[in-house]
Amino acid sequence: MKRVAFKMILDEGQKVEYKRRHDEIWPELKQLLKEAGISEYSIFLDEDTNTLFAFQKVSGEEGSQNLGETEIVKKWWAFMADIMKTNPDNSPVSVKLEEVFFME
């Protein structure tokens, strides 16, 4: 199992809405993530910079950001595009982060 981390940028003042939408994550999206081997998926917010920090464990080669060819992920990205920084295809602007320390 590998660990994947990345960051994204939330628009100013959208913390409550972002949390609400994720509290109500679509069951079919959650199922897709699990089927893709993604577990222990957490997103944290640095309110000083509006930076979202995401962490997930992945049993396969790809993380959640690599599921963009599926219709449900495209729909989710479009749903989230009004409250965060996105690319032209509505995917979140995200930067993979390199793990530099791990302790079990």
C-alpha positions in Angstrom: 0.0 0.0 0.0 1.5 3.4 -0.9 0.7 6.8 0.6 -0.3 9.6 -1.7 -0.5 13.3 -0.8 -1.3 16.4 -2.8 -2.5 19.9 -2.3 -5.3 22.0 -3.9 -6.5 25.6 -3.4 -9.9 26.4 -2.0 -11.5 29.8 -2.9 -11.7 32.3 -0.1 -14.7 31.9 2.2 -15.7 28.5 0.9 -14.7 26.3 3.9 -18.2 25.6 5.1 -19.5 24.8 1.6 -16.5 22.6 0.8 -17.1 20.7 4.1 -20.8 20.4 3.5 -20.4 19.0 0.0 -17.8 16.4 1.2 -20.1 15.5 4.2 -22.7 14.6 1.6 -20.3 12.8 -0.8 -22.2 10.9 -3.4 -22.3 7.1 -2.6 -21.4 6.2 -6.2 -18.2 8.4 -6.0 -17.3 6.8 -2.6 -17.8 3.4 -4.1 -15.6 4.2 -7.1 -12.8 5.4 -4.9 -13.0 2.2 -2.8 -13.0 0.0 -5.9 -9.9 1.9 -7.2 -8.1 0.8 -4.0 -8.2 4.2 -2.2 -8.6 4.2 1.5 -7.9 6.4 4.5 -8.7 9.5 2.4 -8.4 12.7 4.4 -8.4 16.3 3.3 -7.2 19.1 5.7 -7.5 22.9 5.3 -4.8 25.5 6.1 -7.1 28.4 6.6 -4.2 31.0 6.4 -3.5 30.0 2.8 -6.8 28.3 1.7 -4.6 25.3 0.9 -6.2 21.9 1.0 -3.9 19.0 1.9 -5.1 15.6 0.8 -3.8 12.2 2.0 -4.8 8.8 0.9 -3.6 5.2 0.9 -3.7 3.5 -2.5 -3.4 -0.2 -3.1 -3.0 0.3 -6.9 -0.8 2.5 -9.0 -3.2 5.5 -9.3 -4.8 7.8 -6.7 -8.1 9.7 -6.8 -6.7 12.4 -9.1 -6.2 9.8 -11.8 -9.9 8.8 -12.1 -10.8 11.8 -14.3 -11.9 9.7 -17.2 -14.9 8.4 -15.3 -18.2 10.2 -15.7 -18.9 10.4 -11.9 -15.5 12.1 -11.3 -16.1 14.5 -14.2 -19.5 15.3 -12.6 -18.0 15.8 -9.2 -15.3 18.1 -10.6 -17.9 20.2 -12.3 -19.9 20.3 -9.0 -16.8 21.5 -7.1 -15.5 23.9 -9.7 -17.3 27.0 -8.3 -15.5 26.9 -5.0 -11.9 25.9 -5.8 -9.1 26.5 -8.3 -9.6 24.3 -11.3 -8.1 23.5 -14.7 -10.1 24.0 -17.9 -11.6 20.5 -17.6 -12.8 21.3 -14.1 -10.3 19.0 -12.5 -8.8 20.6 -9.3 -5.5 22.3 -9.7 -3.4 19.9 -7.7 0.2 19.4 -6.9 1.6 16.0 -5.9 3.7 16.2 -2.7 6.8 14.2 -2.1 7.0 12.2 1.1 10.1 13.1 3.0 9.4 11.4 6.3 7.3 8.5 7.5 7.1 6.9 10.9 5.1 3.7 11.7 
